[in-house]
Amino acid sequence: MIEKPDTHGRRLLALALRIAPAERHEWFAAMAAEFDHVPVSARGRFALGCLLAAIRERVISPPFVNAAARGLLIGGAMFWAGLNIRFAGRMSINGALVPEVFGYATALIFTIGALATARHGYRATIALAAPLMAVLALVAIFLRFGSAQAPLSNLTIALVVEDLVVLALAVAIAAFAAGRSRIGQEPG
């Protein structure tokens, strides 16, 4: 009986070599060289293990983390801006001026933040979000304790709290990704 070459295993290995980060290419080439010495019954598991290791190495690599975080921050800011525009449009139909203006202003601020992050990176996200969070916290405190309760005060406070949570999440993502990219740049 003629033994067919393990094409599925070789395809998985080839995919692992394409996925692996450049700094790990030698390691994965050594794995591929070992493939012919693995028992035929275990080659599929071996190749799958190589593929999973390549995916893991790619996902934890600083360039991948950097690209994913930037995409998440920029896309998330634009998505949040779109949601605020939609909300503001609904408030204009109901004649609620303060939440409408707040929605449009928030959409503008998040759009500016997305553009600044795209242009200047994580420092822009952190530099813009941190002071805005302080201002929003003061606005929430003023609306809650410093002014007479208007019919839409609770709605406006809820919007401010939502924005604070989104900004805190953005700062956490930016700080994590900035730290990961610094780790990748350190000589090792």
N, C-alpha and C positions, 0 to 999 in steps of 0.2 A: 504494500500500500504506500502510495506517495503522500508524504506529509505536506499539506499546504502551509505556506508561511502565515503567521498570525497577523493578518492585515488589520484587524480591528485594534489589536494592541499597538501595532506600529503607527496607526493613525492617531491613537490617543497620545503616543509619545511625540509624534510630530506636532500635535496641537499643544502639548505641554511645552515643547521647545519654543513655539511661537508666542505662547502666553507669558513664559518666564521673563522676568526683568533682565535687562542686559547684564547687570552685575552678577547674576546667578547663572549665566549661560553655560559656563564650564561645568558647574555642578550638574545641570540637567543633561549636558552632553555625556557626562560620565554615567548618569543613570541610563541613558539610551544605549550606551555601549554595553552595559550589564544585561540588557534585555535578552540577548541571545543565550546567556548563561543561566537564565531563570528557567526552572522546569516549565514545560509546556502548559501544564495544568494551572500554574500560578501566574502566567504571563498577563492575563486579563486584569487580575487584581493588582499586579505590579504596575502596569501601565496606568490603571485608574488612580493608583496612589501617586504616581508621578504627576498626573494631571491635576489632582487635588492639591498637591504640594505647589505646583506652578501657580494655580489660582490663588492659594494662600499667600505666596510670596508677592504676587502682583498686587493683591488687595492691600497688603500692609506696606507696600513700597511708598515712599514719600511722594513721588510724582502722581501716583494714582490717588492717594489721599488728598493731595493738593487739587487735582482736577475735579474730583468728586465734591469736595467741600466748596470750591468756587462755584461749580454748577448748582449745587444745592442752595448756596447763599443768594446767588443772582436770580435763579429760577424761583426760589421761595419768596424773595422780595417782590419780584414782578407779579407772582401769583397773589400775594397779599395785597399789593396795590390794586390789582384787578378786583379782588373781593371788596375792597374799600370803595372803589368806584361804583360797583354794583349796589352796595349798601347805600351810598350817598344818593344814587339815583332813586332808590326806593324811598328814601327819606324826603326827597324833593316832591314826590307825588303826595306824600302825607303832610307836607307843609311844615316839617320839623327842621327849622333852619340850622340850629346848633349842631345836631348830629350830621346833617348834610355837609356843612362846611368842614366839620371835623373829619368826615370820611374822605372828602376831596383833598384836604390838606395832608392827611395820612398817606393817601395814595401818592401824592406828589413827593413826600419825604421818602417813602419806600422806593420809588422810582429813582430818585437821586441817589439813594444808598446803593441800589443795584448797579447803577452806572459807575459810581465811585469805586465799588468793589471790583467791577470788571476792569476798571482803569488802573487802580492803585493797590488792589489786593486786600488782605485781611486787616492791615492797619487802618484802612479807610472804614471798614465795617466797625471795628472797635472804636475808632476815634469819633465816628458819627453816632453810633448807638449809645455809648455810655452817657454822654451829656443829654441826649434825648430821653433816655430812661429817667434821669434825674428830673427833667422838666415834667415828664408825664406823671411821675410819682407826686410831684408838687401839685399838679393840676388835679389829680385824683383826691389828694388830701383837701385841697381848697373846695372842690365840688362837694365833698362829703361833709366837711365840718365848717368851712368858711363862708358858705353862701346859703341863701334860702333854698329850700328844696323845690325845684321846678318839676313839672310833670315828667320831663325827660332826663332828669339828673341821674337817675339810676342807670339808664341806658348809656349815657355818656361815660359814666364811671366804668361800666362794663367794657365799653370800647377801649378805654384807657388801659384797663387791666389786661385785656387781650393783647394790645400792642406791647405792653411791658413784657408779657410772657414771650411773645414772638421775638422781641429784641433781645431778651435774655438768652433765648435759644440761639439766636444768630451770633451773639458774642461768644457763647460757649463753643459753638462750632468753629468760629474763626480762631479762637484761642487754641483749641485742640489742633486744628490743621496747621496753624503757624508753628506750634511746638513740634509737630511731626515733621514739618519741612525743615526746621532747624536741625533736628536730629539727623535727617538725611544729608545735610550739608556739612556736618562735622566730619573731620578726617578720622577714619577708623582703622 
